[in-house]
Amino acid sequence: MAAPQPPQLTLFPDPPLLTDDEDTYNAKAGDTVIAQQKFIPEINYALTWIGQQVSAVDGYRQSAATSAGSAADSAGAADSSKKAAAQSALDATSNGKAQVDLAKNQVTLAQQAATAAQSAAQAAGAAAGLPGGRVPFTVLQINSAGNVSWGDGLIDKTSAVPGQALMLGTGKTPQWAFPGQQIGDVLISARNPGALYLPADGGIRLQSAYSELFAKVGLIGGGVGLSWPEVDSGGPSGIGNNSFGASQAGTVLATFNGTASLRRSTNRGVSWATVALPNSNINSSMDTDGQGTWIIAGTGTQLLRSTDDGQTWQPVTVTAAPSGYTWNRVKYCGANTWVVGSNGGSGQGIRSTNNGASFGAIDFGHGGATIAIESNGKGVMLAQGPNLRKSTNYGATWVAGPTISGQAISISTDKNGTWVLTTGATSNGVYRSLDDAMSFSVFPVAGYSTGPFWWVFIAYGFIFVRRSTVDAIQKLQVYIGNGVWQNVNDSVLVNGQGSGGFQIVDAGNGVLVGNSQNSNGKLVIATPQFPYDTSTQFALPLINATSGTAAYIKAKELA
């Protein structure tokens, strides 16, 4: 009898090759994956067929055994048929053995076909760049080494926390983030939004209990800059204009005209230590990125840089300032970028994009000395020379700034959209922007129709404006909001400062530092007067809501 024909396994299509173009490679890879999926049912069918053949062979064997028994019975009844029956039994046995051998051969062929198909599938996958070792719920992806591998279908979950969702971030890159409102967002609602929110009612809370919210809100609701006692830093006389600085972390630095000495405090001016500088040509401005890097300007070819929060300093050689002038206006702009202006020339400047390690030349385009530079830390900058200039890319390029009358002597921003500048004009000398320096309008100082106003600083929601020496006592005005101005009468703080020479810096936790009227190397430090312990507590915003609703602020992501 003819041997049964085994099922035929479909050959795989041509595998994708590394030499194929992208479209061909993708098409072949897709065909190969589809063929692999179809191959499994064919294998299952072949194995079923083999099982059927084995059952048939066993039937043949049982039939042969029955025939042999019948032959033996016939031999006992009639001797004449003995030989015929024996021969029949022999024929039946031979036929059964042939069927068994045939089935064995079919099983061997099926096993060989399955092995060959598996090898072909692996070879095709390898040729297509498909790795082995797949586990459930994994997908093909490019790993960090640039190779194809099986990996989790979601982005790394080790950094995710319960409650987060997979969202698109900057550049449409997937990331784990909390959907909806974020910590610090305000909600006006007629319902209580639950445990993740706190009432925006000006209440006092522990910083440790709401550390993320405190990082957003900071210290509010206190009296800042109300009293300015003099503090001796222990340095020689002659703190230069703009020659001191502070970080939000509490480090305060001060340099002294014509000396290689710097005084450093790490506790907001409570105690001081001396730090040696590489040279004594330091009588100009300084700034910090708030993360331990400081830059001091002072000569025409060299800056000083510290990367350990002012403990040690190294000179940085830079492009020479205009002949006869020095680099004397330093500003950290955010994103590891620094910009420095000169006290003369025709608008030259220098800029660093590697956190002050090196600088390249830029042109502000204002055509003269740089009087003031300010940045919101997010790319927007203003620089005043003979003309006001503006940058929106961290000082890489500059265009004409918004229109004001006169020249800005001092510029300050809260880094959240509000900018104030002073021009020194005897009337309408203060300007304010509420649209992140897109436009400015006159900002009246209540009680003073004339100036001039020389200097401005914004901190903790207050705007400090220094008036000239026209008034013998009240020379520092503080804007507290809603059109209300207050006077600071401390003559040690405000008396005797030259045009633009006065300065205040923020040392964090509500502490403000200024230079004293006296040429004795002293500073004035205003400690905030808060109705709570600023070392452990903070105040929530007080937000008025319309009748029937209440204001809440998101305090946590998870209850």
C-alpha positions as CSV (number, residue, x, y, z in Angstrom):
1,M,0.0,0.0,0.0
2,A,1.2,3.6,-0.6
3,A,2.8,5.3,2.3
4,P,0.7,8.3,3.7
5,Q,2.1,11.7,2.7
6,P,3.2,13.8,5.7
7,P,2.0,17.5,5.9
8,Q,4.3,20.0,4.2
9,L,5.7,22.9,6.2
10,T,5.7,26.3,4.4
11,L,9.2,27.7,3.7
12,F,10.1,31.0,5.4
13,P,10.4,34.1,3.1
14,D,13.8,35.7,2.4
15,P,15.2,37.1,5.7
16,P,16.1,40.8,6.1
17,L,19.7,41.6,5.6
18,L,21.8,44.3,7.1
19,T,22.7,45.4,3.6
20,D,19.0,46.0,2.7
21,D,17.7,49.6,2.6
22,E,15.4,50.6,5.5
23,D,12.1,50.0,3.6
24,T,13.2,46.6,2.3
25,Y,14.6,45.6,5.7
26,N,11.3,46.5,7.4
27,A,9.2,44.7,4.8
28,K,11.3,41.5,5.0
29,A,11.3,41.7,8.8
30,G,7.5,42.0,8.8
31,D,7.1,39.1,6.4
32,T,9.5,36.9,8.5
33,V,7.6,37.7,11.8
34,I,4.2,36.9,10.1
35,A,5.7,33.6,8.7
36,Q,6.9,32.7,12.2
37,Q,3.4,33.2,13.5
38,K,1.9,31.0,10.8
39,F,4.5,28.3,11.3
40,I,3.3,27.3,14.8
41,P,-0.1,26.0,13.5
42,E,1.6,24.0,10.8
43,I,3.9,22.4,13.4
44,N,0.9,21.6,15.6
45,Y,-0.9,20.0,12.6
46,A,2.1,17.9,11.7
47,L,2.3,16.6,15.3
48,T,-1.4,15.7,15.2
49,W,-0.9,13.9,12.0
50,I,2.0,11.9,13.4
51,G,-0.2,10.9,16.4
52,Q,-2.8,9.7,14.0
53,Q,-0.3,7.5,12.1
54,V,0.9,5.9,15.3
55,S,-2.7,5.0,16.2
56,A,-3.2,3.5,12.8
57,V,-0.1,1.4,13.1
58,D,-1.2,0.1,16.5
59,G,-4.5,-0.9,14.8
60,Y,-2.6,-2.8,12.2
61,R,-0.7,-4.6,15.0
62,Q,-3.9,-5.6,16.8
63,S,-5.4,-6.9,13.5
64,A,-2.3,-9.0,12.9
65,A,-2.4,-10.5,16.3
66,T,-6.1,-11.4,15.7
67,S,-5.3,-13.0,12.4
68,A,-2.6,-15.1,14.0
69,G,-5.0,-16.5,16.6
70,S,-7.5,-17.4,14.0
71,A,-4.9,-19.2,12.0
72,A,-3.9,-21.3,15.0
73,D,-7.5,-22.3,15.7
74,S,-7.9,-23.4,12.1
75,A,-4.8,-25.6,12.3
76,G,-6.2,-27.6,15.2
77,A,-9.5,-28.3,13.4
78,A,-8.1,-29.3,10.0
79,D,-4.5,-30.4,9.4
80,S,-5.0,-29.8,5.7
81,S,-5.3,-26.1,6.3
82,K,-2.5,-25.9,8.8
83,K,0.2,-24.8,6.4
84,A,-2.2,-22.3,4.8
85,A,-3.1,-20.8,8.2
86,A,0.5,-20.6,9.3
87,Q,1.4,-18.9,6.0
88,S,-1.5,-16.4,6.6
89,A,-0.2,-15.7,10.0
90,L,3.3,-15.1,8.6
91,D,1.9,-12.8,5.9
92,A,0.0,-10.8,8.5
93,T,2.9,-10.5,10.8
94,S,5.1,-9.3,7.9
95,N,2.5,-6.8,6.9
96,G,2.2,-5.4,10.4
97,K,5.9,-5.0,10.8
98,A,6.0,-3.1,7.5
99,Q,3.3,-0.7,8.8
100,V,5.2,-0.2,12.1
101,D,8.4,0.6,10.2
102,L,6.6,3.0,8.0
103,A,5.1,4.9,11.0
104,K,8.5,5.1,12.6
105,N,9.9,6.5,9.5
106,Q,7.1,9.1,9.3
107,V,7.7,10.2,13.0
108,T,11.4,10.5,12.2
109,L,10.7,12.7,9.2
110,A,8.3,14.9,11.2
111,Q,10.8,15.4,13.9
112,Q,13.5,16.2,11.4
113,A,11.1,18.7,9.7
114,A,10.3,20.4,13.0
115,T,13.9,20.7,14.0
116,A,14.8,22.1,10.5
117,A,11.9,24.6,10.8
118,Q,13.0,25.7,14.2
119,S,16.5,26.2,13.0
120,A,15.3,28.1,10.0
121,A,13.2,30.3,12.2
122,Q,16.1,31.1,14.5
123,A,18.4,31.7,11.5
124,A,15.8,34.0,9.9
125,G,15.4,35.9,13.1
126,A,19.1,36.2,13.6
127,A,19.5,37.5,10.0
128,A,16.8,40.0,10.7
129,G,18.7,41.2,13.8
130,L,16.1,39.6,16.1
131,P,17.7,38.6,19.5
132,G,16.9,35.5,21.4
133,G,15.8,35.0,25.0
134,R,12.3,36.6,24.7
135,V,10.1,36.5,27.9
136,P,6.4,37.4,28.1
137,F,5.3,41.0,27.7
138,T,8.5,42.1,26.1
139,V,8.9,43.9,22.8
140,L,11.7,44.5,20.3
141,Q,13.5,47.8,21.0
142,I,16.9,49.5,20.6
143,N,18.9,49.3,23.9
144,S,21.4,51.8,25.2
145,A,24.2,50.2,23.3
146,G,22.4,50.7,20.0
147,N,21.5,47.0,19.6
148,V,18.2,45.2,19.1
149,S,17.0,43.5,22.2
150,W,13.8,42.3,23.9
151,G,12.8,44.8,26.5
152,D,9.9,45.9,28.7
153,G,7.1,47.4,26.6
154,L,7.0,50.5,29.0
155,I,9.8,52.9,29.9
156,D,11.8,52.2,33.0
157,K,9.4,51.8,35.9
158,T,12.0,51.9,38.6
159,S,11.7,55.7,38.9
160,A,7.8,55.7,38.8
161,V,5.7,56.0,41.8
162,P,2.0,55.0,42.3
163,G,-0.4,57.5,40.9
164,Q,1.8,58.5,38.0
165,A,0.9,58.1,34.4
166,L,2.9,57.7,31.2
167,M,2.9,61.2,29.6
168,L,4.8,63.0,26.9
169,G,7.4,65.5,28.2
170,T,9.7,68.0,26.5
171,G,10.5,66.9,23.0
172,K,7.6,64.4,23.1
173,T,9.8,62.1,25.2
174,P,7.7,59.6,27.3
175,Q,8.0,60.0,31.0
176,W,6.3,59.1,34.2
177,A,4.4,62.1,35.7
178,F,1.4,63.0,37.7
179,P,-1.5,64.0,35.5
180,G,-3.6,67.0,36.2
181,Q,-2.6,69.7,38.7
182,Q,0.9,69.8,40.1
183,I,2.1,70.6,43.6
184,G,1.8,74.4,44.1
185,D,-1.2,74.7,41.7
186,V,-4.2,76.6,43.0
187,L,-7.7,75.4,42.7
188,I,-10.8,77.5,43.2
189,S,-13.7,75.2,43.9
190,A,-17.1,74.9,45.8
191,R,-16.1,71.4,46.9
192,N,-13.3,70.1,49.1
193,P,-10.8,68.5,46.7
194,G,-9.5,66.1,49.3
195,A,-6.3,65.2,51.2
196,L,-3.9,66.2,48.4
197,Y,-4.9,69.9,48.9
198,L,-4.6,72.4,51.7
199,P,-6.7,75.5,52.1
200,A,-5.0,78.6,50.7
201,D,-5.9,80.5,53.8
202,G,-2.5,81.8,55.0
203,G,-2.2,79.0,57.6
204,I,1.1,77.9,59.0
205,R,2.5,74.4,58.2
206,L,5.6,72.3,58.9
207,Q,8.2,72.4,56.2
208,S,9.0,68.7,56.9
209,A,5.4,67.7,56.3
210,Y,5.1,69.5,53.0
211,S,8.7,69.8,51.7
212,E,7.8,69.9,48.0
213,L,5.1,72.5,48.5
214,F,7.5,74.6,50.7
215,A,10.1,74.4,47.9
216,K,7.5,76.0,45.6
217,V,6.0,78.6,48.0
218,G,9.1,79.5,50.1
219,L,8.8,82.0,52.9
220,I,5.9,84.4,52.6
221,G,3.7,86.4,54.9
222,G,6.5,88.1,56.9
223,G,8.1,91.5,57.2
224,V,11.1,91.5,55.0
225,G,13.7,94.3,54.9
226,L,12.2,96.3,57.7
227,S,15.3,96.8,59.8
228,W,18.9,96.9,58.6
229,P,21.5,96.7,61.3
230,E,25.1,97.0,60.4
231,V,27.3,93.8,60.4
232,D,31.0,93.7,60.4
233,S,32.3,91.1,58.0
234,G,35.8,91.5,59.4
235,G,37.3,92.7,56.2
236,P,39.3,95.8,55.4
237,S,37.6,99.0,54.4
238,G,36.3,99.6,50.9
239,I,33.6,97.2,49.8
240,G,33.2,98.1,46.2
241,N,29.9,98.8,44.5
242,N,28.3,95.5,43.6
243,S,31.3,93.7,45.1
244,F,29.3,91.3,47.3
245,G,26.8,88.5,46.6
246,A,24.7,85.8,48.2
247,S,23.1,82.5,47.4
248,Q,19.7,81.2,48.4
249,A,21.6,78.6,50.4
250,G,23.0,81.2,52.7
251,T,26.5,81.8,51.5
252,V,27.5,85.5,51.5
253,L,30.8,86.7,49.8
254,A,32.3,90.2,49.9
255,T,35.4,91.6,48.2
256,F,37.4,94.7,49.0
257,N,38.9,97.3,46.7
258,G,42.5,96.7,45.9
259,T,43.0,93.6,48.1
260,A,43.3,89.9,47.4
261,S,41.1,89.1,50.4
262,L,37.5,87.8,50.3
263,R,35.3,87.4,53.3
264,R,32.9,84.4,53.3
265,S,29.9,83.5,55.4
266,T,27.9,80.3,55.1
267,N,25.2,81.2,57.6
268,R,23.8,84.4,56.1
269,G,26.3,86.8,57.7
270,V,26.4,85.4,61.3
271,S,30.0,84.4,61.1
272,W,32.8,85.0,58.6
273,A,36.1,83.5,57.4
274,T,38.9,84.9,55.1
275,V,39.5,83.3,51.7
276,A,42.6,84.2,49.6
277,L,42.1,85.3,46.0
278,P,44.6,84.8,43.2
279,N,45.0,88.6,42.6
280,S,44.0,91.9,44.1
281,N,42.4,93.5,41.1
282,I,38.9,92.9,42.3
283,N,36.5,95.7,42.7
284,S,33.7,94.6,40.6
285,S,30.5,92.5,40.5
286,M,30.0,88.8,41.3
287,D,27.2,86.3,40.9
288,T,26.4,82.6,41.5
289,D,24.4,79.9,39.9
290,G,23.1,78.9,43.3
291,Q,24.8,75.5,43.1
292,G,28.3,76.3,44.2
293,T,29.8,78.1,41.2
294,W,30.7,81.8,41.5
295,I,32.2,84.2,39.1
296,I,33.9,87.5,40.0
297,A,34.8,90.1,37.4
298,G,37.5,92.7,37.9
299,T,40.1,92.9,35.2
300,G,40.2,93.3,31.4
301,T,41.6,89.8,30.7
302,Q,40.7,87.7,33.6
303,L,37.8,86.5,35.8
304,L,37.9,84.5,39.0
305,R,35.9,81.3,39.3
306,S,35.0,79.1,42.2
307,T,33.2,75.7,42.0
308,D,33.2,74.9,45.7
309,D,30.9,77.7,46.9
310,G,33.7,80.3,47.3
311,Q,36.2,78.2,49.3
312,T,38.9,78.3,46.5
313,W,39.3,80.3,43.4
314,Q,41.0,79.9,40.0
315,P,41.6,82.6,37.4
316,V,39.9,82.2,34.0
317,T,41.6,84.0,31.1
318,V,39.1,85.6,28.7
319,T,38.9,87.7,25.7
320,A,40.3,91.2,26.5
321,A,37.9,93.9,27.4
322,P,37.9,97.1,25.3
323,S,41.2,99.0,25.6
324,G,41.4,100.8,28.9
325,Y,38.3,99.1,30.4
326,T,37.5,96.0,32.5
327,W,34.8,93.3,32.6
328,N,32.6,94.5,35.5
329,R,29.0,93.3,35.1
330,V,28.5,89.5,35.8
331,K,25.2,87.7,35.5
332,Y,24.3,84.1,35.7
333,C,21.5,83.4,33.2
334,G,20.5,79.8,33.9
335,A,21.3,76.6,31.9
336,N,25.0,76.9,32.8
337,T,25.2,80.2,30.9
338,W,27.0,83.3,32.1
339,V,27.1,86.8,30.5
340,V,29.6,89.5,31.4
341,G,29.6,93.2,30.3
342,S,32.3,95.9,30.2
343,N,32.5,99.3,31.8
344,G,33.4,100.8,28.4
345,G,33.8,100.2,24.7
346,S,31.0,99.8,22.2
347,G,28.8,97.0,23.4
348,Q,31.3,94.2,23.7
349,G,30.6,91.3,26.1
350,I,31.7,87.7,26.8
351,R,29.6,84.6,27.4
352,S,30.1,81.1,28.8
353,T,27.9,78.1,28.1
354,N,29.9,75.6,30.3
355,N,29.2,77.2,33.7
356,G,32.1,79.7,33.5
357,A,35.0,77.3,32.5
358,S,35.6,79.3,29.3
359,F,34.1,82.4,27.6
360,G,33.6,83.6,24.0
361,A,33.0,87.1,22.7
362,I,29.4,88.5,22.1
363,D,28.1,91.9,21.1
364,F,25.2,93.3,23.1
365,G,24.6,95.8,20.3
366,H,23.9,98.8,22.6
367,G,27.1,100.6,21.5
368,G,28.7,101.5,24.8
369,A,29.4,100.4,28.4
370,T,27.0,97.9,30.0
371,I,25.3,99.6,32.9
372,A,23.0,96.7,34.0
373,I,22.3,93.1,33.1
374,E,19.4,91.0,34.4
375,S,18.0,87.5,33.6
376,N,14.9,85.5,34.5
377,G,17.0,82.3,34.5
378,K,14.8,81.0,31.7
379,G,16.4,82.6,28.6
380,V,15.0,86.1,28.8
381,M,17.6,88.8,29.5
382,L,17.9,92.6,29.4
383,A,21.1,94.6,29.1
384,Q,21.4,98.4,29.3
385,G,24.0,100.4,27.6
386,P,23.3,103.5,25.6
387,N,20.3,101.5,24.4
388,L,18.2,98.8,26.1
389,R,18.8,95.4,24.5
390,K,16.9,92.1,24.9
391,S,17.8,88.4,24.5
392,T,15.5,85.4,24.6
393,N,18.2,82.7,24.2
394,Y,20.4,83.2,27.2
395,G,22.4,86.0,25.7
396,A,23.4,84.3,22.5
397,T,21.8,87.0,20.3
398,W,20.4,90.4,21.1
399,V,17.8,92.7,19.7
400,A,16.3,96.1,20.5
401,G,14.6,96.0,23.9
402,P,11.2,97.3,24.9
403,T,10.6,101.0,24.8
404,I,11.3,103.2,27.9
405,S,12.2,106.8,28.3
406,G,15.9,107.2,29.2
407,Q,18.4,104.6,30.2
408,A,18.0,101.9,32.9
409,I,20.4,102.2,35.8
410,S,19.1,99.2,37.6
411,I,17.0,96.2,36.5
412,S,15.4,93.4,38.6
413,T,13.0,90.5,38.0
414,D,11.2,88.1,40.3
415,K,11.9,85.5,37.6
416,N,8.1,84.9,37.3
417,G,7.2,87.5,34.8
418,T,7.5,90.8,36.8
419,W,10.4,93.1,35.9
420,V,11.1,96.6,37.3
421,L,13.8,99.0,36.1
422,T,14.9,102.5,37.2
423,T,16.2,105.2,34.9
424,G,17.3,107.9,37.2
425,A,14.9,110.3,35.6
426,T,13.5,113.1,37.9
427,S,9.9,112.1,36.9
428,N,8.5,108.8,35.7
429,G,11.8,107.1,36.4
430,V,10.5,103.7,37.4
431,Y,9.1,101.2,34.9
432,R,7.4,97.8,35.4
433,S,6.6,94.9,33.1
434,L,4.1,92.2,34.0
435,D,4.6,90.2,30.7
436,D,8.2,89.0,31.2
437,A,9.9,92.1,29.7
438,M,7.8,92.2,26.5
439,S,6.6,95.7,27.4
440,F,7.1,98.3,30.2
441,S,4.9,101.1,31.5
442,V,5.5,103.8,34.1
443,F,5.3,102.5,37.7
444,P,4.3,105.3,40.0
445,V,6.0,105.5,43.4
446,A,3.1,106.6,45.7
447,G,4.0,109.9,47.5
448,Y,6.8,110.8,45.1
449,S,5.9,112.4,41.8
450,T,9.6,113.1,41.2
451,G,12.8,111.1,41.6
452,P,15.3,110.4,40.7
453,F,15.2,106.7,41.6
454,W,18.5,105.0,41.2
455,W,18.2,101.3,42.1
456,V,15.6,98.5,42.3
457,F,15.5,95.0,43.7
458,I,12.6,92.4,43.9
459,A,12.4,89.8,46.6
460,Y,9.7,87.8,48.4
461,G,7.0,89.6,46.6
462,F,8.3,93.1,47.6
463,I,9.8,95.7,45.3
464,F,12.5,97.8,46.8
465,V,13.3,101.1,45.1
466,R,16.1,103.4,46.3
467,R,15.5,107.1,45.9
468,S,18.3,109.7,45.5
469,T,19.6,111.9,48.3
470,V,16.9,114.6,47.7
471,D,15.2,113.4,50.8
472,A,17.4,113.5,53.9
473,I,15.6,110.6,55.7
474,Q,13.3,108.5,53.6
475,K,15.3,107.0,50.7
476,L,14.1,103.4,50.4
477,Q,10.6,102.7,49.3
478,V,9.1,99.2,49.4
479,Y,6.1,98.3,47.3
480,I,3.9,95.7,49.2
481,G,1.2,95.5,46.6
482,N,-2.2,96.9,45.7
483,G,-0.7,100.4,45.1
484,V,0.7,100.6,48.6
485,W,4.3,101.8,49.3
486,Q,6.1,101.9,52.6
487,N,9.3,103.8,53.6
488,V,12.4,102.4,55.3
489,N,13.9,105.1,57.5
490,D,17.2,103.4,58.3
491,S,19.8,105.9,57.4
492,V,22.7,103.4,57.7
493,L,21.2,101.5,54.9
494,V,20.3,104.3,52.5
495,N,22.3,107.4,53.1
496,G,25.3,108.5,51.1
497,Q,25.2,106.0,48.3
498,G,26.2,107.2,44.8
499,S,24.1,106.8,41.7
500,G,23.6,103.1,41.1
501,G,26.1,102.2,43.8
502,F,23.6,100.8,46.3
503,Q,22.9,97.1,46.2
504,I,20.8,94.4,47.9
505,V,21.2,90.6,47.5
506,D,19.0,87.8,48.7
507,A,20.7,85.3,51.1
508,G,17.6,83.0,51.3
509,N,15.1,82.5,54.1
510,G,14.0,86.1,53.9
511,V,17.5,87.5,54.7
512,L,18.6,90.5,52.6
513,V,22.1,91.9,52.5
514,G,23.1,95.4,51.5
515,N,26.2,97.6,51.6
516,S,26.6,100.1,54.4
517,Q,26.8,103.9,53.9
518,N,30.1,103.7,55.8
519,S,33.4,102.9,54.0
520,N,34.4,100.6,56.8
521,G,34.0,97.2,55.2
522,K,30.7,96.6,56.8
523,L,27.4,95.3,55.4
524,V,23.8,95.8,56.5
525,I,21.7,92.6,57.0
526,A,18.0,92.6,57.3
527,T,16.6,89.5,59.1
528,P,13.0,88.8,58.3
529,Q,10.3,89.3,60.9
530,F,7.9,86.4,60.3
531,P,5.1,85.3,62.6
532,Y,6.4,81.7,62.6
533,D,9.6,79.8,62.9
534,T,11.2,80.1,59.5
535,S,13.6,77.2,60.2
536,T,10.8,74.6,60.5
537,Q,7.6,76.3,59.3
538,F,6.1,78.1,56.3
539,A,2.9,80.0,55.5
540,L,0.4,79.0,52.9
541,P,-0.8,81.7,50.4
542,L,-3.8,83.7,51.4
543,I,-6.1,83.7,48.3
544,N,-9.5,85.3,48.2
545,A,-12.2,83.4,46.4
546,T,-15.6,84.5,45.2
547,S,-18.6,83.9,47.4
548,G,-19.6,80.2,47.6
549,T,-16.1,78.9,46.7
550,A,-12.8,78.5,48.5
551,A,-9.2,78.5,47.4
552,Y,-7.0,75.4,47.8
553,I,-3.3,74.7,46.9
554,K,-2.1,71.3,45.9
555,A,0.3,70.0,48.6
556,K,1.0,66.4,47.8
557,E,0.8,63.9,44.9
558,L,-0.2,61.0,47.1
559,A,-2.2,61.0,50.3
